[in-house]
Structures are given as structure tokens and as C-alpha cells.
Amino acid sequence: MRADPEEYVRVDTRRSRFPIVELLLALALIAGLVVFWYWTRENKPVETVVQVPPVTTSPAQPELPATPDIPKRAEVEAAAAAVAAPDATAVVGQDGALIEEPKPTDGAPLTPQQGDELLRQQLAASGARPILMKFLSDQQPLEVSAAQIDGLGHGIILRKYLPGSLQTEAFSVVVEDEAIYMSPVSFLRYDKFTDAIAALDSSVLVKTFHLLRPMYEQTYGYLGLDASDFDNAVIRTLDLVLATPEIGEPIALQPKAVVYIYADPALESLPPLQKQLLRMGPDNIRRIKQQAQTLRTGLLSH
């Protein structure tokens, strides 16, 4: 098949009759290129530095509030360092004095197993009731409680580490004029737990903290956390408890899927720890706050 002549562009190869015109056009083109080069050289764009935010793989954690350091008590930590055998543990009594003096050793640090047993003994000496002791894991209670303290310091309750719940009765509500409120009957479910918290001897708890502080800081480090921040996490937890609002009037709720949430957005946005305390009722919150304040004062005293 032959190509259509219209598909070809005819090129005139004949020489121009006006060579002067071609020369002028060439000179104009050269002059234009020179002017363009000079202009771009004199007007070089200013380089700017653009700050690119770092790429993160997870949302940034909110900055934690500053908390005071818990001063160390050398005499208590020395007693802890002297304990090296399960039959030589130092148990603190209700009056804050050591019931069983630690036997002299070579200064070897406590093993994790010895620390776990010492924690159980100290909580029992502080008057912890069975309802509280059941929350102490049968295995690795130091590690589990250290993780819980880190979570609570962020306002989070690590429920997967809890062997049970604070209560067994069902949650109840009151409906008035199509409005839903938290029932005061639900508060009664937490009375025994609050009684157990209020019955703890805070002076023994303070001694226990200092006795186990080296072990806790070591465990905190094993969890990938800043060991020096352990005492601050304890204070942050107590501060969150103390900052929980005390609401006397009925608290409005609204259903969401199969659960209830707080109708007030301000309450619903509270950390899980504080929302749990609200479910315990104002009287229980007040008693728990009293214990938290006493413990905080004891820990920060020299």
C-alpha cells in the first residue's frame, strides 16, 4: 500500500534570498541567550530550609505532669540489701518497726523470688485483706505490680493483669423522665474494696516502698522503662486519684452499644482510672482520697 502524499511535509531546501535577515535573527537569538543567562545569575533564588517533622510510627504520648522525687531512706534500703535468703526477710509491723531483723549476709541483692515473697509479707503486715491480696498475682507480683504502676501513672488500668474484678454484682442505673443516671445502689458494690483500702497501715506501705525500691527500680528497667521514674509514677498515680472529681448529684449516662458512657463529655474524657473511681461513688472516692493523701505525705517526708 502506497503512502498518501499528504502525509509528507515538504521541506524547502532552497537557499534564502535574504541572508542578512538570517544573520540578524541569529544575532538576536545569541543576545537573548546572553541576557537570560546574566539575569538568572544575578537573580538566583534564595535557598530556604524546610523543617520536616520526624516520621513517627505511633501517636505522640502526652507529656506527663512533673512530680516530686521520693527521697530515699538509707536505713530502710540497707535493711533490704541485707536480706539474701527467704528465711531472713525483714517484715515491717503495724507500728512501722521491723518485726524480724534481717540476718547479716554478704550484701547480695535480693533475687526476684525473694522480692516477690517479701512483697507478699509486707502487704500482709500492712493489714491487706483477702480482697486486696487476690489482686497480687501468684506469679511475678513485683513485675506485674510495676507494670500496673506505670499504667496507673498514665491513668490506665491494665485489666489483663488483674486476676479478678473489684465486684461481682451487676451495674445498675436509674431512669427518670427518659434520662439515665448511675444508681447509688451500684456504689455499694465497692464498699468492701474501699474498706480494705482504708484499713491499710500507710506507715507500713511507706516502709515497704523503701524496702523494695531497689527491686522495683530494677524491674522497671527490665520492662523497658526509666528506672529513675518509678517513684514519680507512684506519685503520679496518687495525684490522679486525688484529682478525681467528687460529684454529689446523680451522674447522667447514655447508652453506647452494650455499655453506658458518661453523658457529660468532660467526665467521659477523664482517664480510665478516674472514671473507675467515679463508678465507686462520692463517699468511697472520699475515703480512698484520704488514704492516697496520707500515703503521698508519708512517701515525700524525709
Secondary structure, DSSP 4 states (H G I P E B T S, - for coil): -PPPGGGSPP---SPPS-HHHHHHHHHHHHHHHHHHHHHHHHTPPPP----PPPP-SSPPPPPPPP-PPPPP-HHHHHHHHT--SGGG---B-TTSSBSSPPPP-S-PPPPHHHHHHHHHHHHHHTT--HHHHTTS-SS-HHHHHHHHHHHHHTT---GGG-SS-S--SPP-EEEETTEEEE-HHHHGGGHHHHHHHHHS-HHHHHHHHHHHHHHHHHHHHHTTS-GGGHHHHHHHHHHHHHTS----SPPEEEEETTEEEESSHHHHTS-HHHHHHHTT-HHHHHHHHHHHHHHHHHHH--
